[in-house]
Amino acid sequence: MADPTARFSGRVENYVRYRPGYPQEILGLLREECGLSEDSVVADVGSGTGLLSRLFLENGNRVYGVEPNAEMRAAGERLLSGYAGFVSVAGTAEDTTLEAGSVDFVTAGTAFHWFDAEQARREFARILRPGGWAVLVWNTRKKDGSPFLADYERLLEEYATDLKAVRGDRVGSGVIEAFFGSGRFGARSFDHGQRFDLEGLKGRLLSTSYAPEAAHPDHGPMLKKLEEIFYRHQASGEVAFEYEARVYYGRLAGAG
């Protein structure tokens, strides 16, 4: 697998334009279950272009966006420049550079599968205040929610360079239990979606780290097949992506 901190270099523009945000229901869940308030300080680790950070910034939180990839970090700084509470940090999940006991929440939005889980756990526990919470979130694309989504999944299986090694849904319950501790976490999910015209669908595909890039011999055939799938399933010039936002939340032993 390529260095995970560099995998999205060259894909930032498509990532910014075509990746989904996160549903507002996540804030309600964390208010009810974890005591989230506008005064809570959040470290969003693997913050990328700021999709999850934005959710907390709009809630009034101070957010440290910790991101190792310079291109992604610069995009996040640009897109979130209007929020006074945003602080951009060049760091990793294993070494955030944040002070010990400095945050109330550590979050990771569709990023945890790139981390060294054990090292990240130690680092999260170090920077959390006593009673703080770790929150892992994934936007998981539904693979068979419609004939279009089933065809799209088959396209990925045919052309993606290392799909099984890198996709977030390979993180199973055992990995989550090892991270939080058995019985020490809660889980919820929320449905949401996006609609794309053909150019948007191409951009969404090319925003993924496993899609062959322009110089790869499979790039052209992949896009041709994508067009065929689009025209087979489009309605009024669009197709629908359906997601399940999965949220895992808990306290870490030894935090604070």
ZADRENKE-29774 format. One record per atom (N, C-alpha, C): residue in three letters; x, y, z. Coordinates in nm, 3 decimals. Layout:
<recs>
    aa         X         Y         Z
   ALA         X         Y         Z
...
</recs>
This chain:
<recs>
    aa         X         Y         Z
   MET     0.084    -0.118     0.000
   MET     0.000     0.000     0.000
   MET     0.088     0.124     0.000
   ALA     0.052     0.224    -0.082
   ALA     0.127     0.349    -0.083
   ALA     0.114     0.419     0.052
   ASP     0.209     0.508     0.080
   ASP     0.206     0.586     0.203
   ASP     0.069     0.649     0.218
   PRO    -0.009     0.615     0.323
   PRO    -0.146     0.666     0.333
   PRO    -0.152     0.817     0.347
   THR    -0.046     0.879     0.397
   THR    -0.048     1.025     0.411
   THR    -0.034     1.095     0.277
   ALA     0.001     1.022     0.171
   ALA     0.021     1.084     0.040
   ALA    -0.079     1.036    -0.065
   ARG    -0.167     0.944    -0.030
   ARG    -0.252     0.880    -0.131
   ARG    -0.347     0.978    -0.201
   PHE    -0.386     1.087    -0.134
   PHE    -0.484     1.176    -0.194
   PHE    -0.420     1.296    -0.262
   SER    -0.287     1.302    -0.266
   SER    -0.221     1.407    -0.342
   SER    -0.263     1.395    -0.488
   GLY    -0.299     1.506    -0.550
   GLY    -0.345     1.505    -0.687
   GLY    -0.493     1.477    -0.703
   ARG    -0.562     1.446    -0.594
   ARG    -0.706     1.417    -0.601
   ARG    -0.787     1.520    -0.523
   VAL    -0.722     1.624    -0.476
   VAL    -0.786     1.716    -0.382
   VAL    -0.903     1.790    -0.446
   GLU    -0.887     1.837    -0.570
   GLU    -0.995     1.914    -0.632
   GLU    -1.122     1.832    -0.642
   ASN    -1.110     1.708    -0.687
   ASN    -1.228     1.621    -0.694
   ASN    -1.281     1.588    -0.555
   TYR    -1.193     1.573    -0.460
   TYR    -1.236     1.543    -0.323
   TYR    -1.321     1.658    -0.268
   VAL    -1.273     1.781    -0.290
   VAL    -1.346     1.898    -0.242
   VAL    -1.484     1.908    -0.306
   ARG    -1.492     1.882    -0.436
   ARG    -1.616     1.905    -0.509
   ARG    -1.718     1.793    -0.495
   TYR    -1.671     1.669    -0.473
   TYR    -1.762     1.557    -0.491
   TYR    -1.777     1.464    -0.372
   ARG    -1.698     1.480    -0.268
   ARG    -1.715     1.393    -0.152
   ARG    -1.830     1.444    -0.064
   PRO    -1.903     1.352    -0.001
   PRO    -2.018     1.394     0.082
   PRO    -1.973     1.451     0.216
   GLY    -2.055     1.541     0.270
   GLY    -2.035     1.584     0.407
   GLY    -2.095     1.482     0.503
   TYR    -2.120     1.524     0.625
   TYR    -2.172     1.434     0.728
   TYR    -2.304     1.487     0.780
   PRO    -2.398     1.398     0.809
   PRO    -2.533     1.443     0.849
   PRO    -2.536     1.511     0.985
   GLN    -2.626     1.609     0.996
   GLN    -2.642     1.685     1.120
   GLN    -2.678     1.596     1.239
   GLU    -2.740     1.482     1.211
   GLU    -2.782     1.393     1.320
   GLU    -2.666     1.351     1.409
   ILE    -2.545     1.355     1.356
   ILE    -2.428     1.318     1.437
   ILE    -2.414     1.412     1.555
   LEU    -2.437     1.541     1.534
   LEU    -2.429     1.637     1.644
   LEU    -2.533     1.605     1.752
   GLY    -2.655     1.574     1.709
   GLY    -2.758     1.540     1.806
   GLY    -2.721     1.418     1.888
   LEU    -2.667     1.317     1.821
   LEU    -2.623     1.197     1.893
   LEU    -2.519     1.231     1.998
   LEU    -2.419     1.309     1.960
   LEU    -2.309     1.340     2.054
   LEU    -2.354     1.433     2.166
   ARG    -2.453     1.517     2.139
   ARG    -2.508     1.598     2.248
   ARG    -2.577     1.509     2.350
   GLU    -2.656     1.415     2.300
   GLU    -2.735     1.329     2.389
   GLU    -2.649     1.229     2.464
   GLU    -2.553     1.168     2.395
   GLU    -2.479     1.057     2.453
   GLU    -2.346     1.097     2.517
   CYS    -2.287     1.207     2.471
   CYS    -2.150     1.240     2.512
   CYS    -2.138     1.380     2.570
   GLY    -2.248     1.452     2.580
   GLY    -2.243     1.585     2.639
   GLY    -2.177     1.690     2.553
   LEU    -2.176     1.672     2.422
   LEU    -2.120     1.774     2.333
   LEU    -2.192     1.906     2.351
   SER    -2.117     2.014     2.363
   SER    -2.173     2.148     2.367
   SER    -2.089     2.238     2.279
   GLU    -2.131     2.361     2.261
   GLU    -2.053     2.454     2.177
   GLU    -1.919     2.488     2.241
   ASP    -1.905     2.460     2.370
   ASP    -1.779     2.488     2.440
   ASP    -1.679     2.373     2.429
   SER    -1.722     2.259     2.377
   SER    -1.632     2.144     2.363
   SER    -1.523     2.173     2.262
   VAL    -1.400     2.129     2.292
   VAL    -1.286     2.143     2.203
   VAL    -1.266     2.010     2.132
   VAL    -1.250     2.016     2.000
   VAL    -1.246     1.896     1.917
   VAL    -1.113     1.889     1.843
   ALA    -1.051     1.772     1.844
   ALA    -0.940     1.743     1.754
   ALA    -0.993     1.650     1.647
   ASP    -1.000     1.701     1.523
   ASP    -1.047     1.620     1.410
   ASP    -0.923     1.566     1.338
   VAL    -0.895     1.439     1.357
   VAL    -0.769     1.379     1.312
   VAL    -0.788     1.314     1.176
   GLY    -0.697     1.345     1.084
   GLY    -0.716     1.307     0.946
   GLY    -0.826     1.393     0.886
   SER    -0.820     1.522     0.914
   SER    -0.931     1.614     0.883
   SER    -0.945     1.641     0.734
   GLY    -0.841     1.614     0.655
   GLY    -0.851     1.630     0.511
   GLY    -0.893     1.769     0.470
   THR    -0.997     1.778     0.388
   THR    -1.045     1.907     0.339
   THR    -1.144     1.971     0.435
   GLY    -1.172     1.906     0.547
   GLY    -1.254     1.968     0.651
   GLY    -1.400     1.930     0.653
   LEU    -1.437     1.817     0.592
   LEU    -1.578     1.780     0.584
   LEU    -1.640     1.756     0.721
   LEU    -1.571     1.684     0.809
   LEU    -1.624     1.661     0.943
   LEU    -1.597     1.781     1.033
   SER    -1.483     1.845     1.017
   SER    -1.453     1.965     1.096
   SER    -1.563     2.069     1.081
   ARG    -1.612     2.086     0.958
   ARG    -1.715     2.188     0.933
   ARG    -1.838     2.165     1.019
   LEU    -1.876     2.038     1.037
   LEU    -1.994     2.008     1.117
   LEU    -1.979     2.064     1.258
   PHE    -1.862     2.047     1.319
   PHE    -1.838     2.095     1.454
   PHE    -1.819     2.247     1.458
   LEU    -1.756     2.301     1.357
   LEU    -1.739     2.446     1.352
   LEU    -1.874     2.516     1.343
   GLU    -1.966     2.461     1.268
   GLU    -2.099     2.519     1.258
   GLU    -2.177     2.503     1.388
   ASN    -2.132     2.413     1.474
   ASN    -2.190     2.397     1.608
   ASN    -2.131     2.495     1.708
   GLY    -2.029     2.570     1.665
   GLY    -1.965     2.668     1.752
   GLY    -1.840     2.619     1.822
   ASN    -1.793     2.499     1.787
   ASN    -1.678     2.440     1.855
   ASN    -1.545     2.496     1.804
   ARG    -1.446     2.493     1.891
   ARG    -1.307     2.513     1.848
   ARG    -1.258     2.378     1.797
   VAL    -1.201     2.377     1.676
   VAL    -1.162     2.252     1.611
   VAL    -1.016     2.260     1.567
   TYR    -0.936     2.164     1.612
   TYR    -0.800     2.147     1.562
   TYR    -0.807     2.042     1.451
   GLY    -0.784     2.086     1.327
   GLY    -0.785     1.993     1.214
   GLY    -0.645     1.940     1.193
   VAL    -0.624     1.813     1.229
   VAL    -0.492     1.751     1.222
   VAL    -0.483     1.671     1.093
   GLU    -0.394     1.714     1.001
   GLU    -0.388     1.651     0.869
   GLU    -0.243     1.645     0.820
   PRO    -0.194     1.526     0.784
   PRO    -0.054     1.513     0.740
   PRO    -0.028     1.550     0.595
   ASN    -0.132     1.542     0.508
   ASN    -0.111     1.567     0.366
   ASN    -0.119     1.717     0.339
   ALA    -0.012     1.775     0.284
   ALA    -0.004     1.920     0.268
   ALA    -0.113     1.973     0.175
   GLU    -0.142     1.901     0.066
   GLU    -0.244     1.948    -0.028
   GLU    -0.383     1.946     0.035
   MET    -0.413     1.839     0.104
   MET    -0.543     1.830     0.170
   MET    -0.554     1.935     0.280
   ARG    -0.447     1.951     0.355
   ARG    -0.448     2.049     0.465
   ARG    -0.469     2.191     0.411
   ALA    -0.403     2.224     0.299
   ALA    -0.418     2.357     0.241
   ALA    -0.562     2.379     0.194
   ALA    -0.624     2.276     0.138
   ALA    -0.763     2.288     0.096
   ALA    -0.853     2.312     0.216
   GLY    -0.830     2.239     0.323
   GLY    -0.908     2.259     0.445
   GLY    -0.891     2.400     0.500
   GLU    -0.769     2.451     0.499
   GLU    -0.744     2.587     0.547
   GLU    -0.821     2.689     0.463
   ARG    -0.823     2.667     0.333
   ARG    -0.894     2.760     0.244
   ARG    -1.044     2.753     0.266
   LEU    -1.099     2.633     0.270
   LEU    -1.243     2.617     0.278
   LEU    -1.299     2.655     0.415
   LEU    -1.218     2.645     0.518
   LEU    -1.265     2.674     0.655
   LEU    -1.212     2.806     0.708
   SER    -1.158     2.888     0.620
   SER    -1.097     3.014     0.664
   SER    -1.197     3.110     0.727
   GLY    -1.324     3.092     0.699
   GLY    -1.425     3.180     0.756
   GLY    -1.466     3.146     0.898
   TYR    -1.413     3.039     0.951
   TYR    -1.449     2.997     1.088
   TYR    -1.336     3.034     1.183
   ALA    -1.367     3.123     1.278
   ALA    -1.265     3.169     1.372
   ALA    -1.215     3.056     1.461
   GLY    -1.295     2.952     1.480
   GLY    -1.257     2.845     1.571
   GLY    -1.171     2.737     1.510
   PHE    -1.134     2.750     1.383
   PHE    -1.057     2.644     1.318
   PHE    -0.907     2.670     1.331
   VAL    -0.833     2.566     1.371
   VAL    -0.688     2.571     1.381
   VAL    -0.632     2.455     1.300
   SER    -0.554     2.484     1.198
   SER    -0.494     2.381     1.114
   SER    -0.364     2.333     1.176
   VAL    -0.347     2.201     1.180
   VAL    -0.230     2.140     1.244
   VAL    -0.167     2.039     1.149
   ALA    -0.038     2.051     1.126
   ALA     0.036     1.951     1.050
   ALA     0.077     1.840     1.146
   GLY     0.005     1.730     1.142
   GLY     0.033     1.619     1.233
   GLY    -0.033     1.493     1.183
   THR    -0.011     1.385     1.254
   THR    -0.068     1.255     1.219
   THR    -0.149     1.200     1.334
   ALA    -0.222     1.093     1.308
   ALA    -0.299     1.028     1.414
   ALA    -0.207     0.974     1.522
   GLU    -0.087     0.935     1.483
   GLU     0.006     0.876     1.578
   GLU     0.090     0.981     1.650
   ASP     0.094     1.102     1.596
   ASP     0.168     1.213     1.656
   ASP     0.098     1.343     1.615
   THR    -0.006     1.380     1.690
   THR    -0.087     1.496     1.654
   THR    -0.014     1.627     1.679
   THR     0.084     1.628     1.766
   THR     0.159     1.746     1.816
   THR     0.077     1.829     1.915
   LEU    -0.046     1.789     1.946
   LEU    -0.128     1.863     2.041
   LEU    -0.083     1.835     2.184
   GLU    -0.115     1.927     2.274
   GLU    -0.077     1.912     2.414
   GLU    -0.159     1.802     2.481
   ALA    -0.099     1.740     2.581
   ALA    -0.169     1.638     2.658
   ALA    -0.290     1.698     2.729
   GLY    -0.400     1.624     2.730
   GLY    -0.519     1.668     2.801
   GLY    -0.576     1.799     2.751
   SER    -0.573     1.820     2.618
   SER    -0.611     1.951     2.565
   SER    -0.747     1.954     2.495
   VAL    -0.811     1.838     2.471
   VAL    -0.935     1.837     2.394
   VAL    -1.040     1.750     2.462
   ASP    -1.167     1.779     2.431
   ASP    -1.279     1.703     2.486
   ASP    -1.323     1.589     2.395
   PHE    -1.301     1.606     2.265
   PHE    -1.337     1.503     2.167
   PHE    -1.223     1.487     2.069
   VAL    -1.194     1.362     2.035
   VAL    -1.108     1.331     1.920
   VAL    -1.195     1.259     1.819
   THR    -1.201     1.313     1.697
   THR    -1.284     1.254     1.593
   THR    -1.197     1.211     1.475
   ALA    -1.251     1.119     1.397
   ALA    -1.187     1.078     1.271
   ALA    -1.298     1.049     1.172
   GLY    -1.303     1.126     1.063
   GLY    -1.408     1.111     0.963
   GLY    -1.357     1.038     0.840
   THR    -1.402     0.913     0.822
   THR    -1.360     0.829     0.710
   THR    -1.207     0.832     0.696
   ALA    -1.141     0.812     0.809
   ALA    -0.995     0.823     0.813
   ALA    -0.929     0.717     0.900
   PHE    -0.999     0.661     0.996
   PHE    -0.937     0.572     1.094
   PHE    -0.870     0.452     1.028
   HIS    -0.925     0.404     0.915
   HIS    -0.868     0.287     0.849
   HIS    -0.729     0.313     0.794
   TRP    -0.686     0.440     0.788
   TRP    -0.550     0.472     0.746
   TRP    -0.452     0.473     0.863
   PHE    -0.501     0.471     0.986
   PHE    -0.417     0.489     1.105
   PHE    -0.353     0.358     1.150
   ASP    -0.241     0.369     1.222
   ASP    -0.192     0.259     1.303
   ASP    -0.278     0.262     1.430
   ALA    -0.370     0.166     1.441
   ALA    -0.476     0.174     1.542
   ALA    -0.420     0.182     1.685
   GLU    -0.320     0.103     1.717
   GLU    -0.269     0.102     1.853
   GLU    -0.195     0.231     1.886
   GLN    -0.112     0.278     1.794
   GLN    -0.043     0.404     1.819
   GLN    -0.141     0.521     1.825
   ALA    -0.241     0.519     1.738
   ALA    -0.342     0.625     1.740
   ALA    -0.420     0.623     1.872
   ARG    -0.451     0.504     1.920
   ARG    -0.524     0.495     2.046
   ARG    -0.446     0.559     2.160
   ARG    -0.318     0.530     2.167
   ARG    -0.234     0.590     2.272
   ARG    -0.230     0.742     2.259
   GLU    -0.221     0.790     2.135
   GLU    -0.214     0.935     2.113
   GLU    -0.348     1.001     2.146
   PHE    -0.459     0.938     2.108
   PHE    -0.590     0.994     2.141
   PHE    -0.608     1.001     2.292
   ALA    -0.571     0.893     2.361
   ALA    -0.583     0.892     2.508
   ALA    -0.497     1.000     2.570
   ARG    -0.383     1.028     2.511
   ARG    -0.292     1.130     2.566
   ARG    -0.352     1.270     2.555
   ILE    -0.413     1.302     2.442
   ILE    -0.458     1.440     2.421
   ILE    -0.599     1.465     2.476
   LEU    -0.673     1.359     2.509
   LEU    -0.806     1.378     2.565
   LEU    -0.801     1.423     2.711
   ARG    -0.893     1.510     2.747
   ARG    -0.911     1.546     2.887
   ARG    -0.982     1.433     2.960
   PRO    -0.974     1.429     3.094
   PRO    -1.050     1.327     3.167
   PRO    -1.198     1.333     3.130
   GLY    -1.256     1.218     3.101
   GLY    -1.396     1.213     3.061
   GLY    -1.419     1.243     2.916
   GLY    -1.312     1.262     2.837
   GLY    -1.327     1.293     2.695
   GLY    -1.368     1.172     2.613
   TRP    -1.407     1.199     2.488
   TRP    -1.464     1.096     2.402
   TRP    -1.387     1.084     2.271
   ALA    -1.375     0.961     2.223
   ALA    -1.325     0.934     2.088
   ALA    -1.444     0.899     2.000
   VAL    -1.446     0.953     1.879
   VAL    -1.559     0.934     1.787
   VAL    -1.503     0.898     1.650
   LEU    -1.538     0.781     1.600
   LEU    -1.495     0.735     1.468
   LEU    -1.617     0.733     1.376
   VAL    -1.605     0.797     1.260
   VAL    -1.718     0.810     1.168
   VAL    -1.674     0.763     1.029
   TRP    -1.762     0.692     0.962
   TRP    -1.740     0.656     0.821
   TRP    -1.863     0.690     0.739
   ASN    -1.843     0.751     0.624
   ASN    -1.945     0.755     0.521
   ASN    -1.926     0.630     0.436
   THR    -2.013     0.534     0.453
   THR    -2.003     0.407     0.380
   THR    -2.102     0.405     0.266
   ARG    -2.052     0.395     0.145
   ARG    -2.139     0.387     0.028
   ARG    -2.212     0.253     0.027
   LYS    -2.343     0.257     0.006
   LYS    -2.420     0.134    -0.002
   LYS    -2.389     0.066    -0.135
   LYS    -2.350    -0.059    -0.128
   LYS    -2.302    -0.128    -0.248
   LYS    -2.414    -0.186    -0.333
   ASP    -2.528    -0.215    -0.273
   ASP    -2.634    -0.282    -0.348
   ASP    -2.770    -0.222    -0.316
   GLY    -2.773    -0.092    -0.285
   GLY    -2.900    -0.027    -0.255
   GLY    -2.985    -0.004    -0.378
   SER    -2.926    -0.017    -0.497
   SER    -2.998     0.003    -0.622
   SER    -2.920    -0.068    -0.733
   PRO    -2.982    -0.092    -0.849
   PRO    -2.906    -0.151    -0.960
   PRO    -2.786    -0.066    -1.000
   PHE    -2.799     0.066    -0.994
   PHE    -2.684     0.151    -1.026
   PHE    -2.570     0.126    -0.929
   LEU    -2.598     0.124    -0.799
   LEU    -2.492     0.105    -0.700
   LEU    -2.427    -0.032    -0.714
   ALA    -2.504    -0.133    -0.749
   ALA    -2.447    -0.266    -0.770
   ALA    -2.353    -0.266    -0.890
   ASP    -2.393    -0.197    -0.999
   ASP    -2.305    -0.188    -1.117
   ASP    -2.180    -0.107    -1.084
   TYR    -2.194    -0.002    -1.006
   TYR    -2.079     0.081    -0.969
   TYR    -1.980    -0.001    -0.887
   GLU    -2.031    -0.084    -0.797
   GLU    -1.943    -0.169    -0.717
   GLU    -1.867    -0.268    -0.805
   ARG    -1.934    -0.324    -0.904
   ARG    -1.866    -0.417    -0.995
   ARG    -1.759    -0.344    -1.076
   LEU    -1.783    -0.218    -1.111
   LEU    -1.682    -0.138    -1.179
   LEU    -1.558    -0.124    -1.093
   LEU    -1.577    -0.094    -0.964
   LEU    -1.463    -0.081    -0.874
   LEU    -1.386    -0.213    -0.861
   GLU    -1.459    -0.321    -0.849
   GLU    -1.393    -0.450    -0.836
   GLU    -1.310    -0.483    -0.960
   GLU    -1.351    -0.434    -1.076
   GLU    -1.279    -0.461    -1.200
   GLU    -1.157    -0.371    -1.217
   TYR    -1.169    -0.243    -1.178
   TYR    -1.065    -0.147    -1.214
   TYR    -0.986    -0.089    -1.096
   ALA    -1.038    -0.092    -0.977
   ALA    -0.969    -0.028    -0.864
   ALA    -0.835    -0.096    -0.838
   THR    -0.735    -0.016    -0.804
   THR    -0.600    -0.068    -0.794
   THR    -0.577    -0.154    -0.670
   ASP    -0.630    -0.114    -0.555
   ASP    -0.611    -0.193    -0.432
   ASP    -0.731    -0.175    -0.340
   LEU    -0.847    -0.197    -0.396
   LEU    -0.973    -0.167    -0.328
   LEU    -0.985    -0.236    -0.193
   LYS    -0.962    -0.366    -0.189
   LYS    -0.985    -0.440    -0.065
   LYS    -0.890    -0.399     0.046
   ALA    -0.771    -0.356     0.008
   ALA    -0.670    -0.322     0.109
   ALA    -0.698    -0.189     0.178
   VAL    -0.772    -0.099     0.111
   VAL    -0.779     0.037     0.163
   VAL    -0.919     0.085     0.200
   ARG    -1.022     0.016     0.158
   ARG    -1.156     0.071     0.181
   ARG    -1.192     0.066     0.329
   GLY    -1.264     0.170     0.374
   GLY    -1.295     0.183     0.515
   GLY    -1.385     0.074     0.570
   ASP    -1.472     0.015     0.484
   ASP    -1.564    -0.085     0.538
   ASP    -1.497    -0.218     0.568
   ARG    -1.365    -0.227     0.548
   ARG    -1.295    -0.348     0.592
   ARG    -1.271    -0.345     0.743
   VAL    -1.292    -0.231     0.808
   VAL    -1.274    -0.220     0.952
   VAL    -1.394    -0.285     1.020
   GLY    -1.375    -0.402     1.074
   GLY    -1.485    -0.476     1.134
   GLY    -1.501    -0.451     1.282
   SER    -1.596    -0.522     1.340
   SER    -1.628    -0.502     1.482
   SER    -1.510    -0.537     1.572
   GLY    -1.428    -0.633     1.529
   GLY    -1.313    -0.669     1.612
   GLY    -1.214    -0.556     1.626
   VAL    -1.191    -0.483     1.517
   VAL    -1.099    -0.369     1.520
   VAL    -1.153    -0.260     1.611
   ILE    -1.284    -0.233     1.600
   ILE    -1.347    -0.130     1.683
   ILE    -1.341    -0.170     1.830
   GLU    -1.370    -0.296     1.861
   GLU    -1.365    -0.342     2.000
   GLU    -1.224    -0.335     2.055
   ALA    -1.125    -0.369     1.974
   ALA    -0.987    -0.361     2.020
   ALA    -0.947    -0.216     2.050
   PHE    -1.002    -0.123     1.973
   PHE    -0.969     0.018     1.992
   PHE    -1.033     0.073     2.119
   PHE    -1.162     0.052     2.135
   PHE    -1.233     0.109     2.250
   PHE    -1.227     0.018     2.374
   GLY    -1.224    -0.112     2.352
   GLY    -1.242    -0.208     2.459
   GLY    -1.382    -0.266     2.451
   SER    -1.396    -0.395     2.472
   SER    -1.524    -0.462     2.459
   SER    -1.628    -0.400     2.551
   GLY    -1.743    -0.365     2.493
   GLY    -1.852    -0.309     2.571
   GLY    -1.833    -0.165     2.613
   ARG    -1.731    -0.097     2.559
   ARG    -1.701     0.039     2.603
   ARG    -1.741     0.144     2.499
   PHE    -1.820     0.107     2.399
   PHE    -1.854     0.204     2.296
   PHE    -1.998     0.185     2.250
   GLY    -2.052     0.292     2.194
   GLY    -2.184     0.288     2.132
   GLY    -2.170     0.301     1.982
   ALA    -2.277     0.266     1.910
   ALA    -2.275     0.273     1.764
   ALA    -2.412     0.314     1.714
   ARG    -2.413     0.402     1.614
   ARG    -2.536     0.444     1.548
   ARG    -2.507     0.466     1.400
   SER    -2.610     0.469     1.320
   SER    -2.591     0.498     1.178
   SER    -2.705     0.587     1.129
   PHE    -2.673     0.665     1.025
   PHE    -2.768     0.759     0.968
   PHE    -2.756     0.753     0.815
   ASP    -2.870     0.748     0.748
   ASP    -2.871     0.743     0.602
   ASP    -2.867     0.884     0.543
   HIS    -2.794     0.899     0.434
   HIS    -2.796     1.023     0.358
   HIS    -2.745     0.993     0.218
   GLY    -2.736     1.096     0.131
   GLY    -2.699     1.066    -0.006
   GLY    -2.658     1.188    -0.086
   GLN    -2.619     1.161    -0.212
   GLN    -2.582     1.262    -0.310
   GLN    -2.644     1.225    -0.444
   ARG    -2.659     1.326    -0.532
   ARG    -2.701     1.302    -0.670
   ARG    -2.596     1.362    -0.763
   PHE    -2.566     1.290    -0.873
   PHE    -2.460     1.334    -0.965
   PHE    -2.508     1.328    -1.109
   ASP    -2.466     1.430    -1.187
   ASP    -2.471     1.417    -1.331
   ASP    -2.346     1.339    -1.373
   LEU    -2.324     1.324    -1.505
   LEU    -2.212     1.241    -1.549
   LEU    -2.078     1.297    -1.506
   GLU    -2.058     1.427    -1.519
   GLU    -1.929     1.484    -1.480
   GLU    -1.908     1.472    -1.330
   GLY    -2.014     1.490    -1.253
   GLY    -2.003     1.472    -1.109
   GLY    -1.970     1.329    -1.071
   LEU    -2.029     1.233    -1.142
   LEU    -2.001     1.092    -1.115
   LEU    -1.855     1.060    -1.144
   LYS    -1.803     1.115    -1.255
   LYS    -1.661     1.094    -1.284
   LYS    -1.574     1.153    -1.174
   GLY    -1.607     1.274    -1.130
   GLY    -1.529     1.337    -1.025
   GLY    -1.535     1.260    -0.895
   ARG    -1.652     1.206    -0.864
   ARG    -1.666     1.126    -0.740
   ARG    -1.578     1.002    -0.747
   LEU    -1.576     0.935    -0.861
   LEU    -1.491     0.817    -0.877
   LEU    -1.344     0.855    -0.865
   LEU    -1.303     0.962    -0.932
   LEU    -1.162     1.000    -0.934
   LEU    -1.115     1.062    -0.802
   SER    -1.208     1.090    -0.711
   SER    -1.168     1.138    -0.579
   SER    -1.119     1.027    -0.489
   THR    -1.141     0.901    -0.529
   THR    -1.102     0.788    -0.445
   THR    -0.955     0.753    -0.467
   SER    -0.892     0.707    -0.362
   SER    -0.747     0.682    -0.369
   SER    -0.713     0.560    -0.452
   TYR    -0.812     0.476    -0.482
   TYR    -0.784     0.352    -0.555
   TYR    -0.825     0.357    -0.702
   ALA    -0.878     0.470    -0.749
   ALA    -0.913     0.482    -0.890
   ALA    -0.787     0.507    -0.973
   PRO    -0.765     0.432    -1.081
   PRO    -0.647     0.455    -1.166
   PRO    -0.644     0.599    -1.217
   GLU    -0.528     0.662    -1.207
   GLU    -0.513     0.800    -1.251
   GLU    -0.486     0.805    -1.402
   ALA    -0.476     0.928    -1.456
   ALA    -0.475     0.948    -1.601
   ALA    -0.366     0.870    -1.672
   ALA    -0.250     0.854    -1.611
   ALA    -0.138     0.785    -1.676
   ALA    -0.153     0.633    -1.676
   HIS    -0.248     0.581    -1.600
   HIS    -0.265     0.436    -1.588
   HIS    -0.341     0.383    -1.709
   PRO    -0.302     0.267    -1.762
   PRO    -0.371     0.213    -1.880
   PRO    -0.518     0.182    -1.859
   ASP    -0.561     0.162    -1.735
   ASP    -0.702     0.131    -1.708
   ASP    -0.788     0.255    -1.692
   HIS    -0.725     0.374    -1.689
   HIS    -0.801     0.497    -1.664
   HIS    -0.909     0.519    -1.770
   GLY    -0.871     0.516    -1.897
   GLY    -0.967     0.539    -2.004
   GLY    -1.077     0.434    -2.010
   PRO    -1.043     0.305    -2.010
   PRO    -1.147     0.202    -2.010
   PRO    -1.241     0.212    -1.890
   MET    -1.187     0.249    -1.774
   MET    -1.272     0.264    -1.656
   MET    -1.375     0.374    -1.676
   LEU    -1.333     0.489    -1.728
   LEU    -1.426     0.600    -1.749
   LEU    -1.528     0.567    -1.857
   LYS    -1.487     0.493    -1.959
   LYS    -1.581     0.451    -2.063
   LYS    -1.689     0.361    -2.003
   LYS    -1.648     0.267    -1.920
   LYS    -1.744     0.178    -1.855
   LYS    -1.835     0.257    -1.760
   LEU    -1.779     0.357    -1.694
   LEU    -1.859     0.440    -1.604
   LEU    -1.969     0.513    -1.682
   GLU    -1.936     0.565    -1.798
   GLU    -2.036     0.632    -1.881
   GLU    -2.149     0.535    -1.918
   GLU    -2.112     0.413    -1.953
   GLU    -2.214     0.314    -1.989
   GLU    -2.307     0.290    -1.870
   ILE    -2.250     0.279    -1.751
   ILE    -2.331     0.256    -1.631
   ILE    -2.422     0.376    -1.605
   PHE    -2.366     0.495    -1.621
   PHE    -2.446     0.616    -1.598
   PHE    -2.569     0.618    -1.689
   TYR    -2.547     0.600    -1.819
   TYR    -2.658     0.610    -1.914
   TYR    -2.758     0.495    -1.897
   ARG    -2.714     0.384    -1.845
   ARG    -2.804     0.273    -1.819
   ARG    -2.901     0.305    -1.705
   HIS    -2.856     0.384    -1.608
   HIS    -2.934     0.401    -1.485
   HIS    -2.982     0.544    -1.458
   GLN    -2.936     0.641    -1.535
   GLN    -2.971     0.780    -1.504
   GLN    -3.121     0.804    -1.517
   ALA    -3.170     0.897    -1.437
   ALA    -3.307     0.946    -1.446
   ALA    -3.301     1.097    -1.438
   SER    -3.353     1.163    -1.538
   SER    -3.347     1.310    -1.547
   SER    -3.203     1.359    -1.541
   GLY    -3.112     1.280    -1.598
   GLY    -2.973     1.322    -1.608
   GLY    -2.891     1.305    -1.482
   GLU    -2.939     1.223    -1.387
   GLU    -2.866     1.205    -1.261
   GLU    -2.875     1.061    -1.212
   VAL    -2.778     1.024    -1.129
   VAL    -2.783     0.899    -1.053
   VAL    -2.765     0.931    -0.905
   ALA    -2.808     0.840    -0.820
   ALA    -2.807     0.865    -0.676
   ALA    -2.705     0.776    -0.605
   PHE    -2.619     0.838    -0.526
   PHE    -2.533     0.767    -0.432
   PHE    -2.603     0.763    -0.298
   GLU    -2.606     0.649    -0.235
   GLU    -2.667     0.635    -0.103
   GLU    -2.558     0.593    -0.004
   TYR    -2.560     0.657     0.113
   TYR    -2.458     0.632     0.215
   TYR    -2.523     0.596     0.347
   GLU    -2.446     0.524     0.427
   GLU    -2.474     0.504     0.568
   GLU    -2.359     0.569     0.644
   ALA    -2.388     0.672     0.722
   ALA    -2.287     0.732     0.809
   ALA    -2.284     0.652     0.939
   ARG    -2.179     0.576     0.959
   ARG    -2.163     0.493     1.078
   ARG    -2.081     0.567     1.182
   VAL    -2.129     0.571     1.305
   VAL    -2.064     0.646     1.414
   VAL    -2.038     0.550     1.529
   TYR    -1.912     0.547     1.575
   TYR    -1.873     0.473     1.694
   TYR    -1.817     0.573     1.794
   TYR    -1.862     0.565     1.919
   TYR    -1.822     0.664     2.018
   TYR    -1.801     0.597     2.154
   GLY    -1.698     0.641     2.224
   GLY    -1.670     0.584     2.355
   GLY    -1.556     0.656     2.423
   ARG    -1.536     0.624     2.549
   ARG    -1.422     0.677     2.624
   ARG    -1.307     0.576     2.616
   LEU    -1.187     0.627     2.619
   LEU    -1.069     0.542     2.612
   LEU    -1.006     0.527     2.751
   ALA    -0.979     0.404     2.789
   ALA    -0.913     0.380     2.917
   ALA    -0.777     0.451     2.917
   GLY    -0.747     0.519     3.026
   GLY    -0.618     0.588     3.037
   GLY    -0.618     0.728     2.982
   ALA    -0.734     0.775     2.932
   ALA    -0.738     0.912     2.876
   ALA    -0.736     1.014     2.987
   GLY    -0.671     1.129     2.958
   GLY    -0.672     1.243     3.049
   GLY    -0.576     1.229     3.164
</recs>
